[in-house]
Amino acid sequence: MKILFVRPPVPPHTIGLKHIMICEPLELEYAAAGLIGHDIQIMDLIVERGFRKRLQEFKPDVVASSCYITGVNEVIKLFREVKIWNRKCFTIAGGVQASQVPEDFADMAVDCIVMGDGTTTMPEVIEALENSNPLNDIAGLAFPVGPGEVECTEGKVYMPKADTLPFPRRDLVAHLQHKYYYLLHQPVATLKTTWGCWYKCNFCYTWRITDGLPYSRSPESIVEELLQIETEDIYIVDDIFIINRSRLNKLAALLREHNIRKKYLVYARADFISENEDLIAEWAELGLSAVFIGLEAATNIELDSMNKECSVDYNRRAIEVLRKYKVDTYGSLIPSPDYTGEDWERLWQFIEETGLYYVNISPLTPMPGTEIWPSYKDKVTVPREAHGLWDLSHVLLPTRMPLKKYYRELLKLYGKTILNISRANKHTQRTLPSVWSWKYFRMLYGALKIGRQFLQAHQHHSPKELARAMNRGPEVPGLAFKPRSKRPVKVQSKLTELANP
């Protein structure tokens, strides 16, 4: 069969990341890897154009897409375009949001929703389609039956043992490799070594998607994949990579044995870094360039409210340890909607005192499926259907200060932190090239684009802009929801219950 995997474009209202980073569509590469003997293409609409032309030229039998919450409407727009082109082309939605809240994809243009690991489920779906067999008995699927309503087949564990997965099909996007970067790291390859998380932060649903069970690959499997990647910069996208001493020690030994020299961008916890300085020292020698840390806040009261199981002292100590070994800190911060001018000033003082330069400032966002969702779902000020605004940059809850002023304070904090060449020279370690290089100016240009978006962000909350954000494209004439009968159905899956308590 001909199968086209498509990454949707970034919605017009979504702030940020596409201006400073575009990484390869790893989730689609994994889904494609499980399919043997089929004609497969991946189209990345963040960096490519001409979707309708690709449909006409490739003539796929199946079109599949994957996204986070911001991309839901974009996926539905694409699938409606597919159905306008060829009503018989089968459409499949997957990814994190499909696993967590499958009813978000309940549209007449969506034929099937894959919940969980697409690498192992997609072959079952394609085999059934190829042999004209019903999909009823395939576990881990959902089918749209009405607006906002899905019927689910029997549930299944999120994924098999991680080492059993095939390596992602990077060859399918090799022609786009030069377009993938993260800040100043270009080109960059992404690597996944663990699915899920050991911790239970109440604002995050990563651990809930896998039912609290992390699935980790062995050091041997990781090294085998690294040996196949030519790119020097490796972005390891696990929610926590630096977490298991024995695994990291074994991996370090194998990297030395195979003489693998890369530059790594990874995620870690502040408490682990603080208590394992020797491990950071070792990995700095192996090429550790930058570490993403969920610092989140500058007070312990805020951290406790997030169930971080960490402290401000650990945050400060972790930044010191990384600086000691010339490893950059990429810190995330989550300001509360209740912030006043005093709170913003305290957060700036934390940034200045710790010497942070690379920061991601995300207003508290109660995502469906997180533990805090039941407490906030009736307070959100942006419709759930305006998916492009659920980007961890827009403010979705009532703010104590006027909304426009809140955005201005956030933007001012970004400006004082990043748009300052003297701070860049003083506080960066390995990742900043000459401030006169094109990479640095590209980053500044991207930051200015983000700044412009923040200046206009309060306008995105107007009825007119919210209506635009909820747009799913033109409906397909004559297309209707398909009745699902004579099949084992769980009308509400466990994942749906988590998302909508």
C-alpha positions as CSV (number, residue, x, y, z in Angstrom):
1,M,0.0,0.0,0.0
2,K,1.0,3.6,-0.5
3,I,1.2,5.4,2.9
4,L,1.8,9.1,3.4
5,F,2.8,10.3,6.9
6,V,2.3,14.0,7.3
7,R,3.4,16.4,10.0
8,P,0.9,19.3,10.2
9,P,2.0,22.9,9.9
10,V,2.2,25.1,13.0
11,P,-1.1,26.9,13.6
12,P,-1.1,30.6,13.0
13,H,-1.7,31.6,16.6
14,T,0.8,29.2,18.1
15,I,3.7,31.1,19.6
16,G,7.3,30.3,19.5
17,L,9.1,27.1,18.7
18,K,9.1,27.1,14.9
19,H,11.1,30.4,15.0
20,I,14.0,29.0,17.1
21,M,13.8,25.2,16.5
22,I,12.5,22.6,14.0
23,C,13.4,19.0,14.8
24,E,12.7,16.0,12.6
25,P,9.3,14.3,12.9
26,L,10.6,11.4,15.0
27,E,7.2,10.0,15.9
28,L,6.3,9.6,12.2
29,E,9.7,8.0,11.5
30,Y,9.0,5.5,14.2
31,A,5.5,4.7,12.9
32,A,6.9,4.3,9.4
33,A,9.6,1.9,10.7
34,G,7.0,-0.7,11.7
35,L,5.7,-1.0,8.2
36,I,7.6,-3.4,5.9
37,G,6.9,-3.9,2.2
38,H,4.9,-0.7,1.7
39,D,5.6,2.4,-0.3
40,I,6.0,5.1,2.3
41,Q,6.7,8.8,2.3
42,I,6.9,11.4,5.1
43,M,5.9,15.0,4.3
44,D,6.9,17.6,6.9
45,L,4.6,20.6,6.4
46,I,6.6,22.7,8.8
47,V,9.4,22.9,6.2
48,E,7.6,21.8,3.1
49,R,4.7,23.0,0.9
50,G,2.4,21.5,-1.7
51,F,0.2,19.0,0.2
52,R,-2.4,18.7,-2.5
53,K,0.2,18.3,-5.2
54,R,1.8,15.5,-3.1
55,L,-1.5,13.7,-2.9
56,Q,-2.0,14.0,-6.6
57,E,1.4,12.7,-7.5
58,F,1.9,10.0,-4.8
59,K,-1.7,8.9,-4.7
60,P,-1.6,7.4,-1.2
61,D,-4.1,4.7,0.0
62,V,-3.6,5.9,3.6
63,V,-2.7,9.3,5.1
64,A,-1.6,9.3,8.7
65,S,-0.7,12.2,10.9
66,S,0.5,12.9,14.5
67,C,0.5,16.0,16.7
68,Y,0.4,17.5,20.1
69,I,-2.7,19.4,21.3
70,T,-1.8,22.5,19.3
71,G,-2.0,20.6,16.0
72,V,-5.4,19.0,16.3
73,N,-7.3,21.4,14.0
74,E,-4.4,21.3,11.5
75,V,-4.6,17.5,11.3
76,I,-8.4,17.7,10.8
77,K,-7.9,20.3,8.1
78,L,-5.5,18.0,6.3
79,F,-7.8,15.1,6.5
80,R,-10.7,17.1,5.2
81,E,-8.5,18.0,2.2
82,V,-7.6,14.3,1.8
83,K,-11.3,13.4,1.7
84,I,-12.0,16.2,-0.8
85,W,-9.3,14.8,-3.0
86,N,-10.3,11.1,-2.6
87,R,-13.1,9.9,-0.4
88,K,-11.7,6.4,-0.3
89,C,-8.3,7.4,1.1
90,F,-8.1,6.1,4.7
91,T,-7.1,8.7,7.4
92,I,-5.4,7.8,10.7
93,A,-4.6,10.2,13.6
94,G,-2.1,9.3,16.2
95,G,0.4,10.7,18.6
96,V,0.4,12.1,22.2
97,Q,-2.9,14.0,21.9
98,A,-4.7,11.1,20.2
99,S,-3.5,8.8,23.0
100,Q,-4.6,11.2,25.7
101,V,-7.8,12.7,24.4
102,P,-8.9,10.8,21.3
103,E,-12.3,12.6,21.2
104,D,-10.4,15.7,20.1
105,F,-10.1,14.0,16.7
106,A,-13.8,13.1,16.4
107,D,-14.4,14.5,12.9
108,M,-16.1,13.0,9.9
109,A,-12.8,13.2,8.0
110,V,-11.0,11.0,10.5
111,D,-11.4,7.3,9.9
112,C,-9.3,5.9,12.8
113,I,-7.4,7.1,15.8
114,V,-4.4,5.1,17.1
115,M,-3.9,5.4,20.9
116,G,-0.5,4.4,22.2
117,D,2.5,3.2,20.3
118,G,2.0,3.6,16.5
119,T,5.1,1.6,15.6
120,T,3.4,-1.6,16.7
121,T,-0.3,-0.7,16.1
122,M,0.0,0.7,12.6
123,P,1.1,-2.6,11.0
124,E,-2.0,-4.3,12.4
125,V,-4.2,-1.5,11.0
126,I,-2.5,-1.6,7.6
127,E,-2.7,-5.4,7.4
128,A,-6.4,-5.3,8.1
129,L,-7.0,-2.6,5.5
130,E,-4.9,-4.5,2.9
131,N,-7.0,-7.6,3.4
132,S,-10.3,-5.8,3.8
133,N,-10.7,-7.1,7.3
134,P,-12.6,-5.2,10.0
135,L,-10.6,-3.1,12.5
136,N,-12.9,-4.1,15.4
137,D,-10.6,-6.5,17.1
138,I,-7.4,-4.4,17.0
139,A,-6.8,-3.1,20.5
140,G,-5.9,0.5,21.2
141,L,-8.0,2.1,18.5
142,A,-10.8,4.7,18.6
143,F,-13.4,5.6,16.0
144,P,-15.3,8.9,15.6
145,V,-19.0,8.4,15.9
146,G,-20.2,11.9,16.5
147,P,-19.0,15.4,17.3
148,G,-16.6,15.0,20.3
149,E,-17.5,11.3,20.6
150,V,-15.5,8.2,19.9
151,E,-15.9,4.5,20.5
152,C,-12.8,2.6,21.6
153,T,-11.7,-0.9,21.1
154,E,-10.2,-2.8,24.0
155,G,-7.3,-1.2,25.7
156,K,-3.7,-2.3,25.6
157,V,-0.4,-1.6,27.3
158,Y,1.1,1.5,25.9
159,M,4.0,-0.2,24.1
160,P,6.1,-3.4,24.1
161,K,9.6,-3.5,25.5
162,A,11.5,-0.6,24.1
163,D,14.4,-2.6,22.7
164,T,11.9,-4.5,20.4
165,L,11.1,-1.3,18.4
166,P,12.8,-0.9,15.1
167,F,15.0,2.2,14.6
168,P,13.2,5.2,13.1
169,R,13.2,5.7,9.4
170,R,15.4,8.8,9.2
171,D,16.1,8.0,5.5
172,L,12.5,9.2,4.7
173,V,13.4,12.8,5.7
174,A,17.2,12.7,4.9
175,H,16.6,15.3,2.2
176,L,15.3,17.7,4.9
177,Q,18.1,17.1,7.4
178,H,19.7,20.5,6.8
179,K,16.5,22.2,7.8
180,Y,16.3,20.7,11.3
181,Y,17.9,22.6,14.2
182,Y,17.6,23.4,17.8
183,L,18.6,27.0,18.7
184,L,22.3,27.0,17.7
185,H,22.6,23.2,17.1
186,Q,22.4,22.5,13.3
187,P,22.0,20.0,11.9
188,V,20.5,18.1,14.8
189,A,19.2,14.5,15.1
190,T,16.6,13.5,17.7
191,L,16.9,10.3,19.7
192,K,14.4,8.7,22.0
193,T,15.6,6.3,24.7
194,T,12.7,6.3,27.2
195,W,9.0,6.7,26.9
196,G,7.1,8.0,30.0
197,C,8.5,9.3,33.3
198,W,9.3,8.2,36.8
199,Y,7.9,11.4,38.4
200,K,4.3,12.7,38.7
201,C,4.3,16.4,38.3
202,N,0.7,17.4,38.4
203,F,0.9,19.8,35.4
204,C,2.3,17.1,33.1
205,Y,0.6,14.0,31.5
206,T,3.7,12.3,30.2
207,W,3.7,9.8,33.1
208,R,-0.1,9.2,32.7
209,I,0.1,8.3,29.1
210,T,2.2,5.2,29.9
211,D,0.2,4.5,33.1
212,G,3.1,5.6,35.2
213,L,5.5,3.0,33.7
214,P,8.6,4.3,31.9
215,Y,9.8,2.2,29.0
216,S,13.6,2.5,28.6
217,R,16.0,1.2,25.9
218,S,19.2,-0.6,26.9
219,P,22.6,1.1,26.5
220,E,23.5,-1.4,23.8
221,S,20.4,-0.4,21.7
222,I,21.2,3.3,22.1
223,V,24.8,2.8,20.9
224,E,23.7,0.7,18.0
225,E,21.5,3.6,16.8
226,L,24.1,6.3,17.5
227,L,26.5,4.4,15.3
228,Q,24.0,4.9,12.4
229,I,23.7,8.6,12.9
230,E,26.2,10.9,11.2
231,T,25.0,14.1,12.7
232,E,27.2,15.4,15.5
233,D,24.5,17.2,17.6
234,I,22.1,14.7,19.2
235,Y,18.9,15.9,20.9
236,I,17.7,13.2,23.3
237,V,14.1,13.9,23.8
238,D,13.3,11.7,26.8
239,D,11.5,13.6,29.6
240,I,14.4,12.6,31.8
241,F,17.6,11.1,30.3
242,I,20.1,11.7,33.2
243,I,18.3,9.7,35.9
244,N,19.7,6.2,36.2
245,R,23.3,5.9,37.3
246,S,24.0,2.3,36.3
247,R,22.4,2.8,32.8
248,L,24.4,6.0,32.3
249,N,27.6,4.4,33.4
250,K,27.2,1.5,31.1
251,L,26.3,3.8,28.2
252,A,29.3,5.9,28.9
253,A,31.6,2.9,28.8
254,L,30.1,1.8,25.5
255,L,30.5,5.3,24.0
256,R,34.2,5.2,24.8
257,E,34.5,1.6,23.6
258,H,33.0,2.6,20.2
259,N,34.8,5.9,20.1
260,I,31.5,7.8,19.6
261,R,32.0,11.6,19.8
262,K,28.8,13.6,19.8
263,K,27.3,16.7,21.3
264,Y,24.3,15.9,23.5
265,L,21.3,18.0,24.5
266,V,19.4,16.1,27.2
267,Y,16.8,16.5,29.9
268,A,17.6,16.0,33.6
269,R,16.3,16.7,37.1
270,A,17.9,19.3,39.3
271,D,18.1,17.0,42.3
272,F,19.8,14.3,40.4
273,I,22.4,16.6,39.0
274,S,23.0,18.1,42.4
275,E,23.6,14.7,44.0
276,N,25.6,13.2,41.1
277,E,28.3,15.7,40.2
278,D,30.8,13.0,39.2
279,L,28.4,11.7,36.6
280,I,28.0,15.2,35.1
281,A,31.8,15.5,35.0
282,E,32.1,12.2,33.1
283,W,29.4,13.1,30.6
284,A,30.8,16.6,30.0
285,E,33.9,14.8,28.7
286,L,31.8,12.6,26.5
287,G,30.2,15.7,24.8
288,L,27.3,16.8,27.0
289,S,26.6,20.3,25.8
290,A,23.3,21.4,27.3
291,V,20.8,20.1,29.8
292,F,17.1,21.0,29.9
293,I,15.9,21.3,33.5
294,G,12.3,21.8,34.6
295,L,13.2,24.5,37.1
296,E,9.6,25.8,37.0
297,A,9.7,28.3,39.8
298,A,11.8,30.5,42.2
299,T,10.0,29.5,45.4
300,N,9.5,26.2,47.2
301,I,5.8,26.9,47.7
302,E,5.3,27.0,44.0
303,L,7.3,23.8,43.4
304,D,5.4,22.0,46.1
305,S,2.1,23.1,44.4
306,M,3.3,21.3,41.3
307,N,4.3,18.1,43.0
308,K,7.9,18.6,41.7
309,E,9.5,16.7,44.5
310,C,12.4,19.2,44.2
311,S,13.5,22.5,45.8
312,V,14.9,25.8,44.8
313,D,18.2,24.9,46.5
314,Y,18.5,21.9,44.2
315,N,17.7,24.1,41.2
316,R,20.5,26.6,42.1
317,R,23.0,23.8,42.9
318,A,22.2,22.0,39.6
319,I,22.9,25.2,37.5
320,E,26.2,25.6,39.4
321,V,27.3,22.0,38.8
322,L,26.6,22.3,35.1
323,R,28.4,25.6,34.8
324,K,31.4,24.1,36.6
325,Y,31.8,21.6,33.8
326,K,30.9,24.1,31.1
327,V,27.5,22.6,30.3
328,D,24.7,25.0,29.4
329,T,21.4,25.0,31.3
330,Y,18.2,25.3,29.3
331,G,15.7,26.1,32.1
332,S,11.9,26.0,31.9
333,L,9.9,28.3,34.2
334,I,6.1,28.3,34.9
335,P,4.7,31.6,36.1
336,S,1.3,31.4,37.8
337,P,-1.6,33.4,36.4
338,D,-1.8,35.0,39.9
339,Y,1.6,36.7,39.4
340,T,1.9,40.3,40.4
341,G,4.7,42.7,39.5
342,E,6.5,41.6,42.7
343,D,6.4,38.0,41.5
344,W,7.8,38.8,38.1
345,E,10.6,40.7,39.7
346,R,11.4,37.8,42.0
347,L,11.6,35.4,39.0
348,W,14.0,37.9,37.2
349,Q,16.2,38.0,40.3
350,F,16.3,34.2,40.3
351,I,17.4,34.2,36.6
352,E,20.0,36.9,37.2
353,E,21.4,35.3,40.4
354,T,21.8,31.9,38.8
355,G,23.1,33.2,35.5
356,L,20.5,31.6,33.3
357,Y,20.5,32.7,29.7
358,Y,18.5,30.0,27.8
359,V,15.0,30.0,29.3
360,N,11.5,28.9,28.3
361,I,8.8,30.7,30.1
362,S,5.4,29.0,30.0
363,P,2.4,30.3,31.8
364,L,0.7,27.5,33.9
365,T,-1.4,25.5,31.4
366,P,-3.9,22.9,32.7
367,M,-3.7,20.3,30.0
368,P,-6.5,17.8,29.7
369,G,-5.3,14.5,31.2
370,T,-3.2,16.1,33.9
371,E,-3.9,15.9,37.6
372,I,-4.7,19.6,37.8
373,W,-7.2,19.5,34.9
374,P,-10.3,18.8,37.0
375,S,-9.5,21.8,39.2
376,Y,-9.1,24.2,36.3
377,K,-11.3,22.9,33.5
378,D,-14.2,25.2,34.4
379,K,-11.9,28.2,34.8
380,V,-10.1,28.2,31.4
381,T,-10.7,31.3,29.4
382,V,-9.9,29.8,26.0
383,P,-12.2,27.2,24.3
384,R,-10.8,23.7,24.2
385,E,-11.4,23.8,20.4
386,A,-9.0,26.7,19.9
387,H,-6.2,24.2,19.9
388,G,-3.5,26.5,18.5
389,L,-3.6,28.6,21.7
390,W,-2.9,25.6,23.9
391,D,0.8,26.1,23.2
392,L,2.2,26.6,26.7
393,S,2.8,30.2,25.8
394,H,-0.7,31.7,25.8
395,V,-2.4,32.5,29.1
396,L,-5.5,30.2,29.5
397,L,-6.5,31.1,33.0
398,P,-7.8,34.3,34.6
399,T,-4.9,36.6,35.6
400,R,-4.6,38.8,38.6
401,M,-3.2,41.7,36.5
402,P,-4.8,42.8,33.2
403,L,-4.1,40.2,30.5
404,K,-2.2,42.6,28.2
405,K,0.0,43.6,31.1
406,Y,0.7,39.9,32.0
407,Y,1.9,39.3,28.5
408,R,4.0,42.4,28.6
409,E,5.7,41.3,31.9
410,L,6.4,37.9,30.3
411,L,7.9,39.5,27.2
412,K,9.9,41.9,29.3
413,L,11.4,39.0,31.3
414,Y,12.4,37.3,28.0
415,G,13.9,40.5,26.7
416,K,16.0,41.1,29.8
417,T,17.2,37.5,29.8
418,I,18.0,36.8,26.1
419,L,18.2,40.1,24.2
420,N,21.4,41.1,25.9
421,I,24.7,40.3,24.3
422,S,26.7,40.9,27.4
423,R,24.6,38.3,29.3
424,A,25.0,35.9,26.4
425,N,28.8,36.2,26.5
426,K,28.9,36.0,30.3
427,H,26.5,33.1,31.0
428,T,26.8,30.6,28.1
429,Q,29.3,27.8,28.0
430,R,29.5,25.5,25.0
431,T,26.5,26.3,22.9
432,L,27.0,30.0,21.8
433,P,29.1,30.7,18.7
434,S,30.4,34.2,18.0
435,V,27.7,36.8,18.4
436,W,28.6,37.9,14.9
437,S,27.8,34.5,13.4
438,W,24.7,33.8,11.3
439,K,23.5,31.2,13.8
440,Y,23.5,33.8,16.6
441,F,21.6,36.3,14.4
442,R,19.2,33.7,13.3
443,M,18.4,32.9,17.0
444,L,18.0,36.6,17.7
445,Y,15.8,37.0,14.7
446,G,13.6,34.1,15.8
447,A,13.5,35.6,19.3
448,L,12.3,38.9,17.8
449,K,9.6,37.1,15.9
450,I,8.4,35.4,19.1
451,G,8.5,38.8,20.8
452,R,6.2,40.2,18.2
453,Q,3.8,37.3,18.7
454,F,3.7,38.0,22.5
455,L,3.0,41.7,21.8
456,Q,-0.1,40.6,19.9
457,A,-1.0,37.7,22.1
458,H,-3.7,39.5,24.1
459,Q,-5.5,40.1,20.8
460,H,-5.7,36.3,20.2
461,H,-8.3,36.1,23.0
462,S,-10.8,38.2,21.0
463,P,-14.0,36.4,19.7
464,K,-12.8,36.9,16.1
465,E,-9.4,35.4,16.7
466,L,-10.7,32.5,18.8
467,A,-13.1,31.7,16.0
468,R,-10.1,31.6,13.6
469,A,-8.2,29.4,16.0
470,M,-11.2,27.0,16.1
471,N,-11.4,26.7,12.4
472,R,-11.1,23.2,11.1
473,G,-11.4,24.0,7.4
474,P,-14.3,23.5,5.0
475,E,-16.6,20.5,5.7
476,V,-16.6,17.8,3.1
477,P,-20.0,17.6,1.3
478,G,-21.8,14.3,1.9
479,L,-19.3,13.1,4.5
480,A,-20.9,11.6,7.6
481,F,-19.8,9.8,10.7
482,K,-19.7,6.0,10.3
483,P,-21.9,4.0,12.6
484,R,-19.9,1.4,14.6
485,S,-22.0,-1.7,15.4
486,K,-21.6,-5.4,16.0
487,R,-18.2,-4.9,17.6
488,P,-16.7,-5.0,21.1
489,V,-16.8,-1.4,22.2
490,K,-15.7,0.5,25.2
491,V,-17.5,3.8,24.8
492,Q,-15.1,5.5,27.2
493,S,-11.6,4.3,27.5
494,K,-9.4,4.8,30.6
495,L,-7.4,7.4,28.8
496,T,-10.6,9.4,28.1
497,E,-11.6,9.1,31.7
498,L,-8.2,10.6,32.7
499,A,-8.7,13.5,30.3
500,N,-12.3,14.2,31.4
501,P,-12.8,13.2,35.1
